[in-house]
Amino acid sequence: MTHLRQDDGFGGHADEFYEHLVAAHHGLSDADGRALNARLVLLLANHIGDLTVLDEAFEAARASLETPEPRPQES
């Protein structure tokens, strides 16, 4: 069974990927940027083609959005 990879899949070049992602959005409206992101998700999901890996990715992405409950301040 394949699992979502957690290592550096860019071989130390993740910043270059981010630069390409930002460049792809250059000049787009917010709506077009969201549409581009949606299309990228679908293209990359099709490329991965493994529901187990995609479910792990969904879970990891959602977990990164969850904010912990604020801790009570001590008086």
C-alpha positions in Angstrom: 0.0 0.0 0.0 1.3 3.5 -0.9 1.2 6.3 1.6 1.5 10.0 1.4 5.1 10.9 1.3 6.2 13.1 4.2 9.9 13.6 3.1 11.2 16.4 1.0 10.0 15.4 -2.4 11.7 18.3 -4.1 15.2 17.3 -3.1 15.9 20.6 -1.3 14.3 22.7 -4.1 10.8 23.4 -2.5 11.4 27.1 -2.8 11.7 26.8 -6.6 8.3 25.0 -6.6 6.8 27.8 -4.6 8.2 30.4 -7.1 6.6 28.5 -10.0 3.3 28.3 -8.1 3.4 32.1 -7.5 4.4 32.7 -11.1 1.4 30.6 -12.3 -0.9 32.9 -10.4 0.7 36.2 -11.6 -1.8 38.5 -13.1 -4.8 36.4 -12.2 -7.8 37.7 -10.4 -8.7 36.1 -7.0 -11.4 34.1 -8.8 -9.1 32.9 -11.5 -6.5 32.0 -9.0 -9.0 29.8 -7.1 -10.0 28.2 -10.4 -6.3 27.5 -11.2 -5.8 25.9 -7.8 -8.9 23.7 -8.3 -7.7 22.6 -11.7 -4.2 21.9 -10.3 -5.8 19.8 -7.5 -7.7 17.7 -10.1 -4.8 17.3 -12.4 -2.4 16.2 -9.6 -5.0 13.9 -8.1 -5.5 12.2 -11.4 -1.7 11.9 -11.7 -1.5 10.3 -8.3 -4.4 8.1 -9.0 -4.4 6.4 -5.5 -7.4 7.1 -3.3 -5.5 6.0 -0.2 -2.8 8.6 -0.8 -5.4 11.3 -1.7 -7.4 10.6 1.5 -4.2 11.0 3.6 -3.5 14.2 1.8 -7.0 15.5 2.5 -6.6 14.6 6.2 -3.2 16.3 6.4 -4.5 19.4 4.7 -7.6 19.7 6.9 -5.5 19.1 10.0 -3.2 22.0 9.0 -6.3 24.3 9.0 -7.6 23.3 12.4 -6.6 25.9 15.0 -6.1 24.7 18.5 -8.4 26.1 21.2 -6.8 29.0 22.9 -5.3 28.2 26.3 -6.7 30.0 29.2 -4.5 32.9 30.4 -3.0 32.5 33.8 -3.7 35.3 36.2 
